[in-house]
Amino acid sequence: MGIEMKPAQALRLLHGNALRQTKDDSPDLTLRQTAILLTVYLEPPPHTVRGLATRLAVAKPVVTRALDTMGRLELLERRRDPADLRNVLVRRTVKGSQFVSEMADRLVDEAGALSR
């Protein structure tokens, strides 16, 4: 089941969400940080730095820098994999879940406004 949307509407949806996010007290994430965050929250775990780098087609240090920022914001956390201490697992947090939920609510609101 897909949602029919014209390109201009899709851009307005993205624009409206970006405007609301910058006006709220919520963190101002880059597109890369948002992609990493949504990958962790929408795709099944486990998530590793190596796996996220592969998924986004970027180098591991790029993911590490993004995770440093999102870790300070408490949107994601990193832990050593107890099964293999060489791996670092990236995990969801309560604050991150709330942030993603609020993002989804903003997008739904913006999409509703487009259909009026």
URBELPE-V582143 format. One record per residue. N is the residue number from 1. RES is the residue in one small letter. PHI is phi in degrees with one decimal (* if undefined). Layout:
N/RES/PHI + N/RES/PHI
This chain:
1/m/* + 2/g/-112.4 + 3/i/-104.0 + 4/e/-82.4 + 5/m/-151.7 + 6/k/-80.1 + 7/p/-53.8 + 8/a/-63.6 + 9/q/-67.6 + 10/a/-61.9 + 11/l/-66.6 + 12/r/-64.9 + 13/l/-62.4 + 14/l/-63.1 + 15/h/-63.4 + 16/g/-60.4 + 17/n/-65.2 + 18/a/-63.0 + 19/l/-62.9 + 20/r/-65.3 + 21/q/-65.5 + 22/t/-72.8 + 23/k/-82.5 + 24/d/-75.1 + 25/d/-85.9 + 26/s/-74.1 + 27/p/-60.2 + 28/d/-96.1 + 29/l/-91.3 + 30/t/-74.2 + 31/l/-62.0 + 32/r/-64.1 + 33/q/-62.1 + 34/t/-62.8 + 35/a/-61.7 + 36/i/-64.9 + 37/l/-57.6 + 38/l/-69.3 + 39/t/-61.5 + 40/v/-66.8 + 41/y/-86.0 + 42/l/-105.7 + 43/e/-105.6 + 44/p/-65.0 + 45/p/-73.8 + 46/p/-83.5 + 47/h/-118.3 + 48/t/-122.0 + 49/v/-58.6 + 50/r/-60.0 + 51/g/-65.1 + 52/l/-66.0 + 53/a/-62.2 + 54/t/-64.6 + 55/r/-60.6 + 56/l/-93.9 + 57/a/57.8 + 58/v/-132.4 + 59/a/-76.1 + 60/k/-57.0 + 61/p/-61.3 + 62/v/-63.8 + 63/v/-66.7 + 64/t/-60.0 + 65/r/-62.6 + 66/a/-63.8 + 67/l/-68.2 + 68/d/-58.4 + 69/t/-63.9 + 70/m/-70.0 + 71/g/-67.9 + 72/r/-61.9 + 73/l/-82.7 + 74/e/63.6 + 75/l/-88.2 + 76/l/-142.5 + 77/e/-136.9 + 78/r/-113.9 + 79/r/-140.0 + 80/r/-67.3 + 81/d/-73.3 + 82/p/-63.8 + 83/a/-78.8 + 84/d/-150.3 + 85/l/-62.5 + 86/r/-75.2 + 87/n/-90.1 + 88/v/-112.8 + 89/l/-90.1 + 90/v/-105.3 + 91/r/-126.2 + 92/r/-72.4 + 93/t/-129.5 + 94/v/-62.8 + 95/k/-63.2 + 96/g/-67.0 + 97/s/-61.4 + 98/q/-64.6 + 99/f/-60.8 + 100/v/-64.8 + 101/s/-62.5 + 102/e/-66.4 + 103/m/-62.0 + 104/a/-62.1 + 105/d/-61.6 + 106/r/-61.6 + 107/l/-64.6 + 108/v/-62.9 + 109/d/-60.5 + 110/e/-64.1 + 111/a/-63.7 + 112/g/-63.6 + 113/a/-65.6 + 114/l/-67.4 + 115/s/-84.0 + 116/r/-85.4
